[in-house]
Amino acid sequence: MSCWDVVADYGLRSLGIGERLLPRDDFTICKQVVLIGSGMIWNVYFGVLALVSGFFLATALALGKASHNRLARKASEWFIFVFRGSPLFIQFFFAYFLFLSLKSVSPMFGAFSSAWLGALVVLFLNTAAYSGEIFYGALLSVPKGDVEAADAYGFSGWPRFRRIIWPTMLRLAWPAYTNEAIFLFHATTLVYFSGFPALQQRGDALYYANYFADKTFNPFVAYPILAGYFIVLTLLIIWLFGAINTRLNRHLPSGRRAKVRYRPNLMR
């Protein structure tokens, strides 16, 4: 079997397209690269959707935590505290069994017991909590002079927030938010090692890397391939977020623009 045949058979296997059974022998480098790359589709799926949807909830949480309304402030504070204070793996575990319990109550919750939706909800809530705290800190750092200038020009309420406060908040938060985005994509590898099962062996990149490591008794091939995929993905994220950061700071002199740097989280 040539490498092109392997790509045709296993390139989209994680989506249920192509060869149904995983290879049982002849674990070539090509098969490992293709299958692990196939699993990366799920990592990108979880990361992109959780990041995009979590961005808006994070903005709402930051505004809620800075609100003078006690109910909104306490609700935002407790939401952020719970999801930042507990390990992501435990959140996956409890969410899966919660969705299973709800499934027995009503069939409408059946989809939530599958990773494509249930795990996505957990990642969405988790990244919203971390990003909300980042945005909250940036919101407090918005220069008062900017707000006073907006008031002097007659801006108030929603127009002031949309045109003055929110862009400044994003500009201040973006370097730290970039690191959260990178860590979120790395955290997607926990999905199939938590309670959510990989139906018909359709897992993510780490699922296939672990499969090859178990079958070959050699983790020094599959795991470096997996690491290589995530390094490429990280570089793409840094490039994309760097371009957005440049856009957000386009009005500043080049010497004053905040640079996007990757600072890995040692603990989560």
C-alpha positions in Angstrom: 0.0 0.0 0.0 1.5 3.3 -1.1 1.3 6.5 1.0 -1.3 7.9 -1.3 -3.5 4.9 -0.7 -3.1 5.4 3.1 -4.2 9.1 2.7 -7.2 8.0 0.7 -8.2 5.3 3.2 -7.4 7.0 6.5 -7.2 10.8 5.8 -10.8 11.4 7.0 -11.2 8.4 9.1 -11.9 10.4 12.3 -15.0 11.7 10.6 -16.2 8.2 9.6 -15.1 8.5 6.0 -12.8 5.8 4.5 -11.4 2.6 6.0 -13.6 1.5 9.0 -11.0 -0.6 10.9 -7.7 0.7 12.3 -4.5 -0.9 11.0 -3.5 -4.1 12.9 0.0 -4.5 11.5 2.6 -2.8 9.4 2.5 0.5 11.3 4.4 2.6 8.9 5.4 6.2 9.5 2.9 7.2 6.7 0.0 5.5 8.5 0.9 7.2 11.8 1.2 10.6 10.2 -2.0 10.3 8.3 -4.2 8.9 11.1 -2.8 11.3 13.7 -3.4 14.2 11.2 -6.9 12.9 10.7 -7.5 13.1 14.4 -6.3 16.7 14.4 -9.6 17.6 12.6 -11.4 17.1 15.9 -8.8 19.1 17.9 -9.3 22.0 15.5 -13.1 21.6 15.6 -13.2 21.8 19.4 -10.7 24.6 19.6 -12.2 26.9 17.0 -15.8 26.6 18.0 -15.0 26.9 21.8 -12.8 29.9 21.2 -15.2 31.8 19.0 -18.3 31.2 21.2 -16.3 31.6 24.4 -15.1 35.0 23.3 -18.6 36.5 23.5 -19.4 34.9 26.8 -16.0 36.1 28.2 -16.8 39.7 27.2 -20.2 39.4 29.0 -18.5 37.9 32.1 -15.9 40.7 32.2 -18.7 43.3 32.0 -20.7 41.4 34.6 -17.8 41.2 37.0 -17.2 45.0 36.6 -20.9 45.8 36.9 -22.4 47.7 39.8 -25.3 45.3 39.8 -24.6 42.9 42.7 -26.4 40.0 41.1 -24.6 40.2 37.8 -21.2 40.8 39.6 -21.6 37.8 41.9 -22.9 35.5 39.2 -19.8 36.3 37.0 -17.4 36.0 39.9 -18.7 32.6 40.9 -18.8 31.3 37.3 -15.2 32.3 36.8 -14.1 31.0 40.2 -15.7 27.5 39.6 -14.3 26.9 36.1 -10.9 28.4 36.9 -10.7 26.7 40.3 -11.4 23.1 39.1 -9.3 21.0 36.8 -10.5 20.7 33.2 -10.3 16.9 33.3 -12.7 16.8 36.2 -15.0 19.1 34.4 -15.1 16.7 31.5 -15.8 13.8 33.8 -18.6 15.4 35.7 -20.2 16.9 32.6 -20.3 13.5 30.9 -22.2 11.9 33.8 -24.4 14.9 34.2 -25.4 14.7 30.5 -26.0 10.9 30.8 -28.3 11.6 33.8 -30.2 14.2 31.8 -30.4 11.9 28.8 -32.4 9.4 30.9 -34.8 12.3 31.8 -35.3 13.6 28.3 -34.0 12.3 24.9 -33.2 15.9 23.8 -30.1 15.7 26.0 -28.8 12.6 24.1 -26.5 14.6 21.9 -24.8 16.1 24.9 -23.4 12.7 25.9 -21.4 12.7 22.7 -18.0 14.4 22.6 -18.9 16.6 19.5 -21.4 18.5 21.6 -20.9 17.7 25.3 -17.1 18.2 25.3 -17.5 21.3 23.2 -19.8 22.8 25.9 -17.2 22.1 28.6 -14.4 23.7 26.6 -16.7 26.7 25.8 -17.5 27.3 29.4 -13.9 26.7 30.6 -12.2 29.1 28.1 -14.9 31.7 28.7 -14.0 31.7 32.4 -10.3 32.1 31.8 -10.8 34.7 29.0 -13.4 36.5 31.1 -10.8 37.1 33.8 -8.3 38.3 31.2 -10.8 40.7 29.7 -11.9 41.9 33.2 -8.3 42.9 34.0 -8.0 44.7 30.7 -11.3 46.4 31.3 -10.0 47.8 34.6 -6.9 49.0 32.8 -8.7 51.1 30.2 -7.2 54.6 30.7 -9.7 56.9 32.4 -8.6 59.6 29.9 -10.1 57.6 27.1 -13.5 57.4 28.8 -13.4 61.1 29.7 -12.6 62.0 26.1 -15.5 59.9 24.9 -17.8 61.7 27.4 -16.5 65.0 26.1 -17.4 64.0 22.5 -20.9 63.0 23.6 -20.4 59.2 23.6 -22.4 57.3 26.2 -23.8 53.9 26.8 -23.5 51.3 24.0 -21.7 53.6 21.5 -19.1 54.5 24.0 -18.5 50.9 24.9 -18.4 49.7 21.3 -16.2 52.4 19.9 -13.9 53.3 22.8 -13.9 50.9 25.8 -14.2 47.6 23.9 -11.4 48.1 21.3 -9.1 49.4 24.1 -9.9 46.4 26.3 -9.2 44.0 23.4 -5.9 45.8 22.6 -4.7 45.4 26.2 -6.0 41.8 26.6 -4.9 40.4 23.3 -1.4 39.2 24.1 -2.6 37.3 27.1 -5.7 36.1 25.2 -3.4 34.7 22.5 -1.8 32.4 25.1 -5.2 31.3 26.3 -6.2 30.4 22.7 -3.0 28.3 22.4 -3.6 26.5 25.6 -7.2 25.8 24.7 -6.2 24.0 21.5 -3.7 22.0 23.6 -6.4 21.2 26.2 -8.6 19.6 23.5 -6.4 16.5 23.8 -8.1 15.8 27.1 -11.5 15.2 25.5 -11.2 11.5 24.7 -9.2 10.8 27.9 -12.1 11.9 30.0 -15.6 10.4 30.2 -16.6 11.1 26.6 -16.1 7.9 24.6 -14.6 7.7 21.1 -17.4 6.1 19.1 -16.1 3.5 16.6 -12.6 4.6 17.4 -13.1 8.0 15.9 -10.9 10.0 18.2 -8.7 13.0 18.1 -4.9 13.2 17.4 -3.8 12.0 20.9 -6.3 9.1 20.7 -4.5 7.8 17.5 -1.1 8.6 18.9 -1.8 6.6 22.0 -3.2 3.7 19.8 0.1 3.5 17.8 2.2 3.8 20.9 0.4 0.9 22.5 0.5 -1.3 19.4 4.2 -0.7 18.6 5.5 -0.4 22.2 7.4 2.7 20.9 6.1 6.1 22.0 9.0 7.9 20.4 7.5 7.9 16.9 3.8 8.6 17.4 4.1 11.3 20.1 6.7 13.4 18.3 4.4 13.3 15.2 1.6 14.6 17.5 3.9 17.2 18.9 4.9 18.3 15.4 1.2 18.8 14.4 0.6 21.0 17.5 3.7 23.0 17.0 2.5 23.8 13.4 -1.0 24.6 14.8 0.6 26.9 17.5 2.6 28.8 14.9 -0.6 29.3 12.9 -2.4 30.7 15.9 0.5 33.0 16.8 0.5 34.3 13.2 -3.2 34.8 13.0 -3.5 36.4 16.4 -0.4 38.5 15.7 -2.1 39.8 12.6 -5.2 40.7 14.6 -3.0 42.3 17.2 -1.3 44.5 14.6 -4.8 45.5 13.3 -5.9 46.4 16.8 -2.8 48.6 17.4 -2.6 50.1 13.9 -3.1 53.6 15.3 0.0 53.3 17.6 3.6 54.0 16.6 5.4 50.7 15.9 7.6 51.0 19.0 4.6 51.1 21.3 2.7 48.2 19.9 2.4 45.2 22.3 4.0 42.1 20.8 2.3 38.7 20.9 4.6 36.2 22.7 3.8 32.6 23.7 4.1 32.2 27.4 3.1 28.6 28.3 0.9 28.0 31.3 2.8 25.8 33.8 -0.4 25.0 35.7 -4.0 25.0 34.7 
